[in-house]
Amino acid sequence: MEQARTAVSAGKSQVAGIVADGAFKLAFAAACAIGAAPLGELLGVPGWLMIAAGAALLSCGAMELGYLRSRTRRTYLRLMIAYDGCWVLATLVALLLARLGSSAGGEVWIGYQAAAPVVFAVCLAAAARPERAAAPDREVSP
């Protein structure tokens, strides 16, 4: 009985993490679009790149939330781990470039924000829909 509760609790926290990830992408998309000029100037990138990043993040966040009931949590978690791991690497490279005095740090970081969500969304859309036998893996909660 305790094992079943632990599994349900883990499932709920995974779903909450997926929803939070999608919501964060949507919020960051709004920040990129609304603040394209000042954020672009701060990061040393053109406004169009900020808007492109915002559009990519918006579509990815919307797809992430939209596919929640039709893709397995395992698919989501693998994609989120890859996305976030590469985000950390892009951030470290951008910080290193900035520390070395290069102006390319912002371009690397925002470039990642523009490209990676597209890859994430395509992979999520291409992921096989789970079979009905796999329903416990994608069950949200009663």
C-alpha positions in Angstrom: 0.0 0.0 0.0 2.8 2.4 0.9 4.6 1.6 -2.3 1.4 2.5 -4.3 1.2 5.9 -2.5 4.8 6.6 -3.2 4.3 5.8 -6.9 1.3 8.0 -7.1 3.1 10.8 -5.3 6.1 10.5 -7.7 3.7 10.6 -10.7 2.1 13.7 -9.4 5.4 15.5 -8.9 6.5 14.5 -12.4 3.4 15.9 -13.9 3.8 19.1 -11.8 7.4 19.4 -13.0 6.3 19.0 -16.7 3.6 21.7 -16.2 6.0 24.0 -14.4 8.6 23.5 -17.2 6.0 24.4 -19.9 4.7 27.3 -17.9 8.2 28.7 -17.4 8.8 28.5 -21.2 5.6 30.4 -21.8 6.6 33.1 -19.2 10.1 33.3 -20.7 8.6 33.6 -24.2 6.5 36.6 -23.0 9.6 38.2 -21.5 11.6 37.7 -24.7 8.8 39.2 -26.9 7.7 42.0 -24.6 11.2 43.0 -23.7 12.9 42.3 -27.0 14.6 45.7 -27.4 15.9 46.2 -23.8 16.8 42.6 -23.2 18.4 42.3 -26.6 20.5 45.4 -25.9 21.5 44.1 -22.5 22.6 40.7 -23.9 24.1 42.2 -27.1 21.7 40.5 -29.5 19.4 42.0 -32.1 15.8 42.4 -31.3 14.7 40.0 -34.0 16.7 37.2 -32.3 14.9 37.9 -29.0 11.5 37.7 -30.8 12.5 34.5 -32.6 13.5 33.0 -29.2 10.2 34.1 -27.8 8.3 32.5 -30.6 10.2 29.3 -30.3 9.7 29.2 -26.5 6.0 30.0 -26.9 5.4 27.2 -29.4 7.4 24.7 -27.3 5.8 25.6 -24.0 2.3 25.4 -25.6 3.1 22.0 -27.1 4.6 20.7 -23.9 1.3 21.5 -22.1 -0.8 20.4 -25.0 0.7 16.9 -25.3 0.7 16.3 -21.6 -2.1 13.6 -21.7 -1.0 12.0 -25.0 2.7 11.4 -24.3 4.4 9.3 -21.6 6.1 11.0 -18.7 9.2 9.0 -19.6 9.3 10.8 -23.0 8.9 14.2 -21.3 11.5 13.5 -18.7 14.1 12.3 -21.2 13.5 15.4 -23.4 13.6 17.7 -20.4 16.8 16.3 -19.1 18.5 16.7 -22.6 17.1 20.2 -23.0 18.1 21.4 -19.6 21.5 19.7 -19.7 22.3 21.5 -23.0 20.9 24.7 -21.5 23.4 24.5 -18.7 26.2 23.9 -21.2 25.1 26.8 -23.4 24.9 29.0 -20.3 28.4 28.0 -19.2 29.8 28.7 -22.7 28.0 32.1 -22.7 29.4 33.0 -19.3 32.9 31.9 -20.3 32.7 34.0 -23.5 31.5 37.0 -21.5 34.3 36.6 -18.9 36.8 36.5 -21.7 35.5 39.8 -23.0 33.7 38.5 -26.0 30.3 39.9 -27.0 29.2 36.5 -28.4 28.0 35.2 -25.0 24.5 36.7 -25.4 24.3 35.3 -29.0 25.2 31.8 -27.8 22.6 31.9 -25.0 19.7 33.5 -26.9 20.6 31.4 -30.0 20.1 28.3 -27.8 16.8 29.7 -26.6 15.7 30.1 -30.2 16.9 26.7 -31.5 16.5 24.2 -28.7 12.8 24.7 -28.1 12.2 23.9 -31.8 14.1 20.7 -31.5 12.3 19.8 -28.2 8.9 20.5 -29.8 9.7 18.4 -32.9 10.9 15.5 -30.8 7.9 15.7 -28.6 5.5 15.8 -31.6 7.4 12.9 -33.2 7.3 10.7 -30.1 5.2 7.7 -30.4 1.8 7.8 -28.7 1.7 5.3 -25.9 -0.2 2.1 -26.2 -3.3 1.7 -24.0 -1.4 -1.0 -22.1 1.1 1.8 -21.0 -1.7 3.8 -19.5 -0.3 3.8 -15.9 2.9 5.7 -17.1 0.8 8.5 -18.6 -1.9 8.6 -16.0 -2.1 12.1 -14.6 -4.1 11.6 -11.4 -7.7 11.2 -10.4 
